[in-house]
Amino acid sequence: MGSVFLINVPIALLGVACAVPLIPDSKNPHALPPDVVGALMSIAGLGLVLWSLIEAPVRGWSSPLVIGAGIGGLAVLGACWAARMTGRRTSSSAWRDSAAWATRLLEITNG
């Protein structure tokens, strides 16, 4: 039953094999490296929101776990959005102290 999805493996390999020689490297000498922390935060935020939407019919829309996961996911996505709007990258050191958290929350709520 799950073997029907195995057709995606050769298609993905073909896509990577074609992309490597055809897509040029960036010519920007000041190009920034990928924002790994931001990517992980986006994945976590979307994962929490989607999990809460999937589990809500099973556990109940008023379940504390569903509400907490949904709010937590929205908070993480909001923090990523606020960092992007202010032109900052989401470095792990920026999230360690409480002043940074307070600043991020103010940026989210005040737009």
One Martini backbone bead per residue (centre of mass of N, CA, C, O) as a GRO file, in nm:
protein
  111
    1MET     BB    1   0.058   0.062  -0.022
    2GLY     BB    2   0.329   0.248   0.018
    3SER     BB    3   0.470   0.186  -0.268
    4VAL     BB    4   0.349   0.424  -0.440
    5PHE     BB    5   0.569   0.640  -0.328
    6LEU     BB    6   0.835   0.530  -0.476
    7ILE     BB    7   0.816   0.710  -0.736
    8ASN     BB    8   0.958   0.964  -0.603
    9VAL     BB    9   1.255   0.885  -0.594
   10PRO     BB   10   1.343   0.904  -0.898
   11ILE     BB   11   1.239   1.192  -0.936
   12ALA     BB   12   1.423   1.328  -0.728
   13LEU     BB   13   1.693   1.231  -0.848
   14LEU     BB   14   1.650   1.369  -1.121
   15GLY     BB   15   1.625   1.658  -1.012
   16VAL     BB   16   1.906   1.671  -0.881
   17ALA     BB   17   2.074   1.592  -1.135
   18CYS     BB   18   1.971   1.852  -1.294
   19ALA     BB   19   2.032   2.087  -1.090
   20VAL     BB   20   2.337   2.088  -1.042
   21PRO     BB   21   2.428   2.178  -1.344
   22LEU     BB   22   2.196   2.416  -1.398
   23ILE     BB   23   2.244   2.559  -1.125
   24PRO     BB   24   2.384   2.830  -1.025
   25ASP     BB   25   2.576   3.003  -0.848
   26SER     BB   26   2.628   3.256  -0.660
   27LYS     BB   27   2.749   3.598  -0.736
   28ASN     BB   28   2.742   3.679  -0.445
   29PRO     BB   29   2.991   3.773  -0.223
   30HIS     BB   30   2.758   3.837   0.027
   31ALA     BB   31   2.637   3.576   0.086
   32LEU     BB   32   2.432   3.411   0.285
   33PRO     BB   33   2.369   3.175   0.477
   34PRO     BB   34   2.170   2.962   0.582
   35ASP     BB   35   1.877   2.959   0.792
   36VAL     BB   36   1.854   2.716   1.012
   37VAL     BB   37   1.688   2.818   1.250
   38GLY     BB   38   1.451   2.926   1.080
   39ALA     BB   39   1.379   2.656   0.950
   40LEU     BB   40   1.322   2.499   1.214
   41MET     BB   41   1.103   2.693   1.316
   42SER     BB   42   0.909   2.655   1.078
   43ILE     BB   43   0.870   2.353   1.109
   44ALA     BB   44   0.766   2.359   1.401
   45GLY     BB   45   0.526   2.549   1.360
   46LEU     BB   46   0.378   2.387   1.140
   47GLY     BB   47   0.364   2.122   1.296
   48LEU     BB   48   0.190   2.225   1.533
   49VAL     BB   49  -0.051   2.330   1.374
   50LEU     BB   50  -0.116   2.068   1.219
   51TRP     BB   51  -0.149   1.884   1.461
   52SER     BB   52  -0.385   2.039   1.590
   53LEU     BB   53  -0.579   2.005   1.342
   54ILE     BB   54  -0.574   1.691   1.338
   55GLU     BB   55  -0.642   1.639   1.659
   56ALA     BB   56  -0.908   1.793   1.725
   57PRO     BB   57  -1.130   1.577   1.648
   58VAL     BB   58  -1.023   1.368   1.859
   59ARG     BB   59  -0.963   1.551   2.134
   60GLY     BB   60  -1.061   1.831   2.090
   61TRP     BB   61  -1.082   2.176   2.071
   62SER     BB   62  -1.049   2.207   2.408
   63SER     BB   63  -0.781   2.093   2.429
   64PRO     BB   64  -0.488   2.172   2.578
   65LEU     BB   65  -0.298   2.042   2.368
   66VAL     BB   66  -0.416   2.173   2.114
   67ILE     BB   67  -0.400   2.468   2.202
   68GLY     BB   68  -0.097   2.473   2.274
   69ALA     BB   69   0.011   2.387   1.994
   70GLY     BB   70  -0.119   2.615   1.831
   71ILE     BB   71   0.003   2.855   1.985
   72GLY     BB   72   0.298   2.770   1.962
   73GLY     BB   73   0.312   2.770   1.652
   74LEU     BB   74   0.229   3.068   1.616
   75ALA     BB   75   0.465   3.186   1.780
   76VAL     BB   76   0.694   3.079   1.605
   77LEU     BB   77   0.596   3.206   1.339
   78GLY     BB   78   0.592   3.497   1.447
   79ALA     BB   79   0.896   3.513   1.509
   80CYS     BB   80   0.989   3.471   1.220
   81TRP     BB   81   0.837   3.710   1.097
   82ALA     BB   82   0.965   3.931   1.274
   83ALA     BB   83   1.256   3.879   1.186
   84ARG     BB   84   1.205   3.937   0.886
   85MET     BB   85   1.084   4.230   0.910
   86THR     BB   86   1.358   4.335   1.067
   87GLY     BB   87   1.615   4.186   0.921
   88ARG     BB   88   1.660   3.932   1.089
   89ARG     BB   89   1.825   3.673   1.205
   90THR     BB   90   1.788   3.341   1.346
   91SER     BB   91   1.966   3.317   1.608
   92SER     BB   92   2.041   3.139   1.888
   93SER     BB   93   2.149   3.383   2.066
   94ALA     BB   94   1.880   3.564   2.045
   95TRP     BB   95   1.709   3.337   2.242
   96ARG     BB   96   1.847   3.323   2.539
   97ASP     BB   97   1.734   3.587   2.636
   98SER     BB   98   1.473   3.770   2.775
   99ALA     BB   99   1.499   4.033   2.610
  100ALA     BB  100   1.460   3.902   2.334
  101TRP     BB  101   1.179   3.791   2.385
  102ALA     BB  102   1.042   4.062   2.447
  103THR     BB  103   1.108   4.193   2.179
  104ARG     BB  104   0.965   3.991   1.996
  105LEU     BB  105   0.682   4.021   2.120
  106LEU     BB  106   0.656   4.323   2.054
  107GLU     BB  107   0.687   4.294   1.749
  108ILE     BB  108   0.443   4.115   1.705
  109THR     BB  109   0.216   4.299   1.845
  110ASN     BB  110   0.314   4.585   1.687
  111GLY     BB  111   0.440   4.529   1.389
   0.00000   0.00000   0.00000
